[in-house]
Amino acid sequence: MNFEVTEEQKNFLDKVDRVCKLIRDYETKAYLEERINDRVIPEFGEIGMLGCPISKKYGGLGYDILTYVFALERIGREGNSLRTFFSAHISIGQMILQNWANEEQKRQYLPETTNGKSIMAFGLTEPDAGSDPSSIVTKFEEKGDNYVLNGKKHWVGNGTFAKVITTYAKGPDGKISAFIVDTNSKGYHAEEMKNKIGLLTVKNAEITFDNCIIPKKNLLGKKGNGLSVAYSALIDGRLSVAAGSIGVMKDCLEESIKHSQKREQHGSTLAKKQLIQEHLATMIVNIESSRWLVYRAAVARQKLHDYVESLKEKDENWLFLLNRENKEYSNLRNRADRLAAIAKLHATNAAFDSANRAVQVFGSFAYQKTSRIARHFLDSRAIIIYEGANEVLKLKIASLELGDKYQSY
Ligand SMILES: Cc1cc2nc3c(=O)[nH]c(=O)nc-3n(C[C@H](O)[C@H](O)[C@H](O)COP(=O)(O)OP(=O)(O)OC[C@H]3O[C@@H](n4cnc5c(N)ncnc54)[C@H](O)[C@@H]3O)c2cc1C
């Protein structure tokens, strides 16, 4: 399997690296003040990162998923907080439109998001429906040319300032559909969720749909097929979290090496102590084992993407061909789903473990939020919960192997 990048992609990744270094101090300041880092959108917008894997036709850079994953890995070094902004805007934002929207919807929404004028978010989770999205209670009904939505979503990343979100609601027949929602729609309210224990430069919102009116043309994908849209978005979301986790681990390792080579206790540097070396060795194994899982999952996701794009070119009824009866699609989708779940499960556990070990290497020096390591530790707790809690991913991985009748979630 080839994980090489072209010279052009390398130049882009160098730009990502440069912007990451440029905004580093602002990110620290924003984190401590618990606010959005207002340099992120203009600086990353300037190099095209806000539309990295989105087709050039809609103002993106049109990069493949592996290049996008490499960019997220680099961004992850600056923290899960920063990386989460991109995951919400791109992986479970724009990519949903790129994959599922019709041409008119893509032309209407994507260009404004790739240039950063409009930020995206994903509203699936509800107070009574987290790991089990099929139990959502947000409802929609048809009224003339519109749909009317009622219900609540919570934890929506970027939700306080996103201009466009995708959301998911149940129709009178109990089937879930996906919708594109302009956040200035009548009956749409967003409120910041406060007192988080980490991810402090990301803003999460509770969203209320109070007879929220959405034009019928904003139905996303087939009516009643909303869970397929949401679940496919979660493949991209998991991949993005897993990619960012590698960056987190690299940063924890590098900082731990620097600190342990400098700090002396009991007559020699910490780096000479075998128990400290055990922490470093585990971090290295965590990085290397995660890396290949993530890159392999990215390649599998790209194959699925290429297949669906080829269907779109060949058949205007492509939406109706994305089902279990289509064996080629089904196989590619299951493989992408499985590998993204494995990568996310492994890399997020490894990132939290690495951050925890790095705190130990730093001792009290990592016990204040001014420390990068402290922030990695706090932020890496969330990644074990969101984009599919890790317990549920274990069940998914097992049941994909065992077969449908063993599905236990
Ligand atoms: C910081 C943050 C950002 C988020 N961003 C978004 C966002 O942008 N958009 C969005 O829609 N949602 C978002 N979420 C919500 C997130 O996806 C959910 O928190 C997640 O799906 C878990 O749901 P829950 O919190 O309701 O936990 P629950 O579903 O109540 O689960 C609680 C625990 O039970 C376990 N569990 C559940 N079912 C089973 C089972 N069958 N067997 C064994 N164990 C089980 C879970 O693994 C978990 O450990 C975010 C959450 C956080 C914390």
The ligand as a Tripos MOL2 file, in Angstrom:
@<TRIPOS>MOLECULE
LIG
   53    58     1     0     0
SMALL
NO_CHARGES

@<TRIPOS>ATOM
      1 C1        -17.0230   17.0420   23.2480 C.3       1 LIG1
      2 C2        -18.1200   16.3820   22.4890 C.ar      1 LIG1
      3 C3        -18.4120   16.7830   21.1970 C.ar      1 LIG1
      4 C4        -19.4740   16.2140   20.4980 C.ar      1 LIG1
      5 N1        -19.7920   16.6760   19.2320 N.ar      1 LIG1
      6 C5        -20.9290   16.2270   18.6260 C.ar      1 LIG1
      7 C6        -21.3530   16.8020   17.3860 C.ar      1 LIG1
      8 O1        -20.6970   17.6700   16.7890 O.2       1 LIG1
      9 N2        -22.5320   16.3550   16.8520 N.ar      1 LIG1
     10 C7        -23.2780   15.3960   17.4430 C.ar      1 LIG1
     11 O2        -24.3290   15.0380   16.9060 O.2       1 LIG1
     12 N3        -22.8930   14.8180   18.6240 N.ar      1 LIG1
     13 C8        -21.7320   15.2320   19.2160 C.ar      1 LIG1
     14 N4        -21.3350   14.6760   20.4250 N.ar      1 LIG1
     15 C9        -22.1390   13.6250   21.0320 C.3       1 LIG1
     16 C10       -21.4730   12.2600   20.9760 C.3       1 LIG1
     17 O3        -21.5250   11.7330   19.6740 O.3       1 LIG1
     18 C11       -22.1540   11.3570   22.0150 C.3       1 LIG1
     19 O4        -21.7540   11.8540   23.2700 O.3       1 LIG1
     20 C12       -21.7880    9.8940   21.8590 C.3       1 LIG1
     21 O5        -22.4180    9.3520   20.7270 O.3       1 LIG1
     22 C13       -22.1960    9.0770   23.0880 C.3       1 LIG1
     23 O6        -23.5250    9.3220   23.4330 O.3       1 LIG1
     24 P1        -23.9130    9.7230   24.9340 P.3       1 LIG1
     25 O7        -22.9760   10.7770   25.3900 O.co2     1 LIG1
     26 O8        -25.3640   10.0310   24.9370 O.co2     1 LIG1
     27 O9        -23.6040    8.4420   25.7870 O.3       1 LIG1
     28 P2        -24.4920    7.1130   25.9240 P.3       1 LIG1
     29 O10       -24.9990    6.6840   24.5900 O.co2     1 LIG1
     30 O11       -25.4850    7.3040   27.0080 O.co2     1 LIG1
     31 O12       -23.4080    6.0800   26.3950 O.3       1 LIG1
     32 C14       -22.8340    6.1170   27.7100 C.3       1 LIG1
     33 C15       -21.8550    4.9670   27.8560 C.3       1 LIG1
     34 O13       -22.5230    3.7230   27.6210 O.3       1 LIG1
     35 C16       -21.8390    3.0120   26.6130 C.3       1 LIG1
     36 N5        -22.8090    2.2450   25.8210 N.ar      1 LIG1
     37 C17       -23.8530    2.7230   25.1060 C.ar      1 LIG1
     38 N6        -24.4890    1.7230   24.4870 N.ar      1 LIG1
     39 C18       -23.8270    0.5780   24.8170 C.ar      1 LIG1
     40 C19       -23.9910   -0.7860   24.4920 C.ar      1 LIG1
     41 N7        -24.9650   -1.2100   23.6700 N.pl3     1 LIG1
     42 N8        -23.1350   -1.6860   25.0530 N.ar      1 LIG1
     43 C20       -22.1260   -1.2770   25.8570 C.ar      1 LIG1
     44 N9        -21.9220   -0.0090   26.1970 N.ar      1 LIG1
     45 C21       -22.7570    0.9170   25.6830 C.ar      1 LIG1
     46 C22       -21.1270    4.0230   25.7710 C.3       1 LIG1
     47 O14       -20.0260    3.4710   25.1080 O.3       1 LIG1
     48 C23       -20.7230    5.0440   26.8220 C.3       1 LIG1
     49 O15       -19.5130    4.6420   27.4130 O.3       1 LIG1
     50 C24       -20.2510   15.1960   21.1100 C.ar      1 LIG1
     51 C25       -19.9330   14.7820   22.4090 C.ar      1 LIG1
     52 C26       -18.8890   15.3460   23.0980 C.ar      1 LIG1
     53 C27       -18.5960   14.8920   24.4880 C.3       1 LIG1
@<TRIPOS>BOND
     1     1     2 1
     2     2     3 ar
     3     2    52 ar
     4     3     4 ar
     5     4     5 ar
     6     4    50 ar
     7     5     6 ar
     8     6     7 ar
     9     6    13 1
    10     7     8 2
    11     7     9 ar
    12     9    10 ar
    13    10    11 2
    14    10    12 ar
    15    12    13 ar
    16    13    14 ar
    17    14    15 1
    18    14    50 ar
    19    15    16 1
    20    16    17 1
    21    16    18 1
    22    18    19 1
    23    18    20 1
    24    20    21 1
    25    20    22 1
    26    22    23 1
    27    23    24 1
    28    24    25 2
    29    24    26 1
    30    24    27 1
    31    27    28 1
    32    28    29 2
    33    28    30 1
    34    28    31 1
    35    31    32 1
    36    32    33 1
    37    33    34 1
    38    33    48 1
    39    34    35 1
    40    35    36 1
    41    35    46 1
    42    36    37 ar
    43    36    45 ar
    44    37    38 ar
    45    38    39 ar
    46    39    40 ar
    47    39    45 ar
    48    40    41 1
    49    40    42 ar
    50    42    43 ar
    51    43    44 ar
    52    44    45 ar
    53    46    47 1
    54    46    48 1
    55    48    49 1
    56    50    51 ar
    57    51    52 ar
    58    52    53 1
@<TRIPOS>SUBSTRUCTURE
     1 LIG1         1 GROUP 0 **** ****
